[in-house]
Amino acid sequence: MIHVDGFLAALVAAFLLGIVNAIIKPILVFLTFPITVLTLGLF
């Protein structure tokens, strides 16, 4: 179970995870696009 001390700490953690997700996802989509094209989107 995850325990967070305070609402502000949880808010900061959620914000940081959102920023990391916004940066990493487009990079992963760009890098895996050739595999998606070769497999015709099956994977």
C-alpha positions as CSV (number, residue, x, y, z in Angstrom):
1,M,0.0,0.0,0.0
2,I,1.2,3.5,-0.8
3,H,1.2,6.2,1.8
4,V,1.7,9.9,1.0
5,D,2.3,12.5,3.7
6,G,0.0,15.3,2.7
7,F,-2.1,16.5,-0.2
8,L,0.6,18.7,-1.6
9,A,3.1,15.9,-1.9
10,A,0.6,13.8,-3.8
11,L,-0.2,16.7,-6.1
12,V,3.5,17.3,-6.8
13,A,4.0,13.6,-7.5
14,A,1.0,13.5,-9.8
15,F,2.3,16.5,-11.7
16,L,5.8,15.1,-12.1
17,L,4.4,11.8,-13.4
18,G,2.2,13.6,-15.8
19,I,5.2,15.6,-17.2
20,V,7.3,12.5,-17.5
21,N,4.5,10.7,-19.3
22,A,4.0,13.7,-21.7
23,I,7.7,13.6,-22.6
24,I,8.3,9.8,-22.8
25,K,5.1,8.7,-24.7
26,P,5.8,10.7,-27.9
27,I,9.4,9.4,-28.0
28,L,8.3,5.8,-27.6
29,V,5.6,6.2,-30.3
30,F,8.2,7.7,-32.6
31,L,10.7,4.9,-31.9
32,T,8.2,2.0,-32.3
33,F,6.5,3.4,-35.4
34,P,8.6,1.3,-37.8
35,I,7.7,-1.9,-36.0
36,T,4.1,-0.9,-36.1
37,V,4.2,-0.4,-39.8
38,L,6.1,-3.7,-40.5
39,T,3.6,-5.7,-38.5
40,L,0.6,-3.8,-39.9
41,G,-0.4,-2.8,-36.4
42,L,-0.9,-6.3,-35.1
43,F,1.3,-5.6,-32.0
